[in-house]
Amino acid sequence: MDTVFDGPVVIVGGGIAGLVSAQLLLEAGCDVTVIERDDVVGGLAKSFSYDGFTFDVGPHRFHTENPNVKAYLDRVIKGDGTLFPRRSEVYFKGKYYRWPLHPKNLLQLPKGLAAKSFVDLGINNFREYQVDSFEQYVLRQYGPTLYKHFFEGYSRKFLGIEPRDTHPDWAKVGLNRAIIDDKMQMQNLTQLLKTTLLQYNKMEIDFLYPTKGMWQAWQKVRAEIERLGGRVITGTAARIQGANGRVEKVFAGDEEFTPSVVIWTAPITVATRQLGCETPNLPYLGMLLYNVCIDGTVPRDYQWCYYGADDLVFNRISIPKEFSTATVPHVGATGLNVEVTCMKGDERWKHAERLSDWVVDDLIKVGLIPNRRVVHDVYVERVEDSYPIYHKTYPADLETARKGLANFPNLHLAGRTGMFWYNNMDHSIENAMQLCKKLLRDAGKAEIEESELASGTAA
Ligand SMILES: Cc1cc2nc3c(=O)[nH]c(=O)nc-3n(C[C@H](O)[C@H](O)[C@H](O)COP(=O)(O)OP(=O)(O)OC[C@H]3O[C@@H](n4cnc5c(N)ncnc54)[C@H](O)[C@@H]3O)c2cc1C
């Protein structure tokens, strides 16, 4: 029985935003049901397991500066986590380099390229850029040489659109966080010098990882939701129906709910379509994962590495045992988590299995395995809605979608996919806390601090 709202809260999507919202609202006394399309919970942060090998969706690890998110993660992970510093690389013209680009490792680059990069940064002292695209943003940040060699091809290969047609937010949120060291400022030589001096004694950031794989965290949250009396329905896509200026019904298979509140974490464009609103162009990228199980070790020990070359089928590879050794059946075995991006329904998506041999041949080409015989299995997984594609007009399109959905005030968008937001797990957790705080306050519950929600003392 709901002690806060006048009916059940229905949450569409059992990824992080959905699961965390469910747990926090249950702890505050609400009646909550989560509906998840997939057979397992976790969304983009789920894992795949086969014969003692565990793979996530690409490299996944936690980092946050937010004390409330930290407190929540402490509750969830409770001693079942490992901490490690980042070790990532980029493969460039047949060689491996440390990544993110750091002033110190600019010097490791081929001499001509390093010299040109320094000259670019010198010229950048005097150049003005109109930062209206990914291309312009990176040119301003790193100059033409690094842009051409490291960013242009990778971005085109990854997103499938031209860097000049990509919104600068893709670089601001994506590159700064995922690819470039976010403390790094290299726009010109003066900044480069400053950063190098400041970074000299910088402490390494530690990342947190649940020992058995990402799934472990979300399995625990699901168990907690169920212990608190919530329901998690998996393997069923939800459908919503609007009438009288609200979402009146939510359907999950044969079941029907009359919700007081709906938290929507599935693609925003699915909500606009189901509610008959204008559906603008807000596409999501698809991803194929080739989870390669190997008898033996590999000669690199990176956690993940970027592969931007056009003649290689993959964009990035991660090695789960460099996050936790519990992700392989024995120390002598290695899993390689290989990412290939595409669009759902395109030729790659439809015939993904046919690319397996190409993936293995490219693993040989980049020196990770000596021959095909060491590969004992390749499991192919398709991941929908892996990234929102930030084309240049996306802010206006997003605004159109939001405006349409605002006509249904009991519908609340949340999380990466629901908000068309290129974010990280900690942001989805933070977003769930903020939304729960607002919903509880609007329902007349005494003001609850996010710190109380995070620590589970909000009831
Ligand atoms: C390759 C990759 C690497 C990443 N690495 C990191 C990292 O290292 N660190 C980090 O912090 N973050 C990382 N992220 C980001 C992180 O995965 C996301 O921020 C987070 O998982 C988003 O959670 P969410 O719940 O907001 O969205 P999602 O995980 O997208 O959840 C949405 C859920 O809705 C479900 N759904 C869709 N349609 C329906 C429907 N009709 N009915 C019911 N359910 C539906 C989906 O199946 C999904 O479970 C990475 C992401 C990717 C793709």
PDBQT file of the ligand as one rigid body, heavy atoms in Angstrom, charges set to zero:
ROOT
HETATM    1  C1  LIG A 501      30.147   1.051 -23.916  1.00  0.00    +0.000 C 
HETATM    2  C2  LIG A 501      29.794   1.830 -22.666  1.00  0.00    +0.000 A 
HETATM    3  C3  LIG A 501      30.743   2.026 -21.673  1.00  0.00    +0.000 A 
HETATM    4  C4  LIG A 501      30.423   2.757 -20.528  1.00  0.00    +0.000 A 
HETATM    5  N1  LIG A 501      31.362   2.913 -19.537  1.00  0.00    +0.000 NA
HETATM    6  C5  LIG A 501      31.039   3.548 -18.390  1.00  0.00    +0.000 A 
HETATM    7  C6  LIG A 501      31.969   3.650 -17.313  1.00  0.00    +0.000 A 
HETATM    8  O1  LIG A 501      33.087   3.153 -17.375  1.00  0.00    +0.000 OA
HETATM    9  N2  LIG A 501      31.598   4.323 -16.194  1.00  0.00    +0.000 N 
HETATM   10  C7  LIG A 501      30.353   4.869 -16.063  1.00  0.00    +0.000 A 
HETATM   11  O2  LIG A 501      30.078   5.443 -14.988  1.00  0.00    +0.000 OA
HETATM   12  N3  LIG A 501      29.450   4.787 -17.058  1.00  0.00    +0.000 NA
HETATM   13  C8  LIG A 501      29.742   4.133 -18.210  1.00  0.00    +0.000 A 
HETATM   14  N4  LIG A 501      28.824   4.033 -19.223  1.00  0.00    +0.000 N 
HETATM   15  C9  LIG A 501      27.516   4.713 -19.067  1.00  0.00    +0.000 C 
HETATM   16  C10 LIG A 501      26.522   3.884 -18.234  1.00  0.00    +0.000 C 
HETATM   17  O3  LIG A 501      26.359   2.600 -18.782  1.00  0.00    +0.000 OA
HETATM   18  C11 LIG A 501      25.179   4.599 -18.226  1.00  0.00    +0.000 C 
HETATM   19  O4  LIG A 501      25.335   5.930 -17.787  1.00  0.00    +0.000 OA
HETATM   20  C12 LIG A 501      24.145   3.950 -17.317  1.00  0.00    +0.000 C 
HETATM   21  O5  LIG A 501      24.194   2.554 -17.374  1.00  0.00    +0.000 OA
HETATM   22  C13 LIG A 501      22.778   4.467 -17.725  1.00  0.00    +0.000 C 
HETATM   23  O6  LIG A 501      21.760   3.899 -16.923  1.00  0.00    +0.000 OA
HETATM   24  P1  LIG A 501      20.258   4.330 -17.169  1.00  0.00    +0.000 P 
HETATM   25  O7  LIG A 501      19.411   3.540 -16.278  1.00  0.00    +0.000 OA
HETATM   26  O8  LIG A 501      20.199   5.817 -17.065  1.00  0.00    +0.000 OA
HETATM   27  O9  LIG A 501      19.948   3.973 -18.701  1.00  0.00    +0.000 OA
HETATM   28  P2  LIG A 501      19.867   2.538 -19.391  1.00  0.00    +0.000 P 
HETATM   29  O10 LIG A 501      20.908   1.646 -18.880  1.00  0.00    +0.000 OA
HETATM   30  O11 LIG A 501      19.812   2.789 -20.851  1.00  0.00    +0.000 OA
HETATM   31  O12 LIG A 501      18.439   1.992 -18.909  1.00  0.00    +0.000 OA
HETATM   32  C14 LIG A 501      17.267   2.040 -19.685  1.00  0.00    +0.000 C 
HETATM   33  C15 LIG A 501      16.544   0.701 -19.510  1.00  0.00    +0.000 C 
HETATM   34  O13 LIG A 501      15.282   0.762 -20.161  1.00  0.00    +0.000 OA
HETATM   35  C16 LIG A 501      15.030  -0.502 -20.749  1.00  0.00    +0.000 C 
HETATM   36  N5  LIG A 501      13.960  -0.328 -21.749  1.00  0.00    +0.000 N 
HETATM   37  C17 LIG A 501      14.037   0.227 -22.989  1.00  0.00    +0.000 A 
HETATM   38  N6  LIG A 501      12.826   0.242 -23.570  1.00  0.00    +0.000 NA
HETATM   39  C18 LIG A 501      11.955  -0.302 -22.678  1.00  0.00    +0.000 A 
HETATM   40  C19 LIG A 501      10.547  -0.539 -22.670  1.00  0.00    +0.000 A 
HETATM   41  N7  LIG A 501       9.744  -0.189 -23.701  1.00  0.00    +0.000 N 
HETATM   42  N8  LIG A 501       9.993  -1.138 -21.577  1.00  0.00    +0.000 NA
HETATM   43  C20 LIG A 501      10.754  -1.484 -20.506  1.00  0.00    +0.000 A 
HETATM   44  N9  LIG A 501      12.088  -1.275 -20.462  1.00  0.00    +0.000 NA
HETATM   45  C21 LIG A 501      12.677  -0.680 -21.521  1.00  0.00    +0.000 A 
HETATM   46  C22 LIG A 501      16.374  -0.898 -21.305  1.00  0.00    +0.000 C 
HETATM   47  O14 LIG A 501      16.454  -2.279 -21.552  1.00  0.00    +0.000 OA
HETATM   48  C23 LIG A 501      17.296  -0.452 -20.150  1.00  0.00    +0.000 C 
HETATM   49  O15 LIG A 501      17.449  -1.475 -19.196  1.00  0.00    +0.000 OA
HETATM   50  C24 LIG A 501      29.122   3.314 -20.384  1.00  0.00    +0.000 A 
HETATM   51  C25 LIG A 501      28.163   3.106 -21.392  1.00  0.00    +0.000 A 
HETATM   52  C26 LIG A 501      28.487   2.383 -22.525  1.00  0.00    +0.000 A 
HETATM   53  C27 LIG A 501      27.432   2.153 -23.584  1.00  0.00    +0.000 C 
ENDROOT
TORSDOF 0
